[in-house]
Amino acid sequence: MSPAKKPDLLRDNELIYGRLLTVDEPHLIQRYNKALAAFGLKPTKLKTFQIDRTGFSPEVAEECDDYDYLDPNEVNRRFIILTPSQIDLPVVHTAFSNTSQLMFEFMSKNQRAIDALTIKDVIYGEIEDSVPKVNDIEDLLSISQVEFKVLSAEDVLGKAAELGKLVDRLKQEPDAWRDSAMLNRMVELAKICGDIRENALVPDQVIFRHNAYWTSHFGGLYVFVDPDVTTVISDPAAPGFRRSRPWQVSYLSINDADKVFKFLATTGRIELPRASWVEASGYLEHRAEMVVRALIRDAEPNRNLTNVDKVWLQTWIQSHADLITRDGNFPFLNAAKREIAQLGHLKIEDVFPQQRFLVIRAKPDHPDAWLTNRLI
């Protein structure tokens, strides 16, 4: 179980849990509670709370003292959809980085059904993987696709399916119109479901590919998928490392900066430092400031850096020259900036492997750009 208390300062400044949707209407809270009950959870007593794309609420998590209440085994993720507008929200708590993309694809492909269903009901369910629990890398590699198991609290989905069958029977059986009990049942169902010929109430695309991702399992693990090979990057202590599917999986230690860099470069996932993008982006300047702020945080953990400006930072750098030199990253970034200005590029082969990650970025148009930047 995750720690129950999160710092309010981070939330208030939207550094965590920003851009969430406020739920404060009684009927939506009631629907949310019906979904919680279906998962075997206690209803929330909160009069207002926020949710992300999956329906996860930081406030509800604090209330029930469990940040994994929608992800109990960190696999087969649960979701709660109150409104179609959740598609525009981030996912702020997940064990798999592609949860957000999978939710987006599901909501995009089934937009009409979700629009119609959420007028009257709450949609909930699980993103079902092929394993009930992750014990080793083999369990992760066995997940090639996921299936959305979709339910609704008032069983509008089930009633729509029942109405559809009765409509088919009415069309196909010549004497079905004489069955008054069936016709009355159709009227009852239509009052709940509406005209199912116009309103697509049943999501029809529920299976999606499970491609490249990061997962929090085993201290953090990356899976990259290429046409001929799958690459796993993690701590070698992860169970199954180099033992699971060695004939089709390449394993890299996340501590081996040289091999990880070469993998990203040879597979075309990164941009090397060139003036064409470095100078206009201010990337190296930003990296340098982050390096200094990290050193300040380590040296003075109680200092509030919220209102620190560039003049103050420069003064701190000058008064802590020995620490800056010993760390080496700030001088390296300044030297890299000068070399790029003079030559138009940086001789990356001359750079210490760990420092290469300070001056590269993911190719923006690569499908794995977000994942690659996370690794960087």
PyMOL commands that set and color helices and strands:
alter all, ss='L'
color gray80, all
select helices_A, chain A and resi 8-12+26-38+58-63+84-88+99-109+111-120+137-141+156-172+176-178+180-193+217-219+257-266+275-281+283-299+310-319+321-327+329-343+348-350+353-356+369-375
alter helices_A, ss='H'
color red, helices_A
select strands_A, chain A and resi 21-23+49-51+78-81+123-128+145-152+207-209+213-215+221-225+230-234+249-253+270-271+361-362
alter strands_A, ss='S'
color yellow, strands_A
deselect
rebuild
show_as cartoon
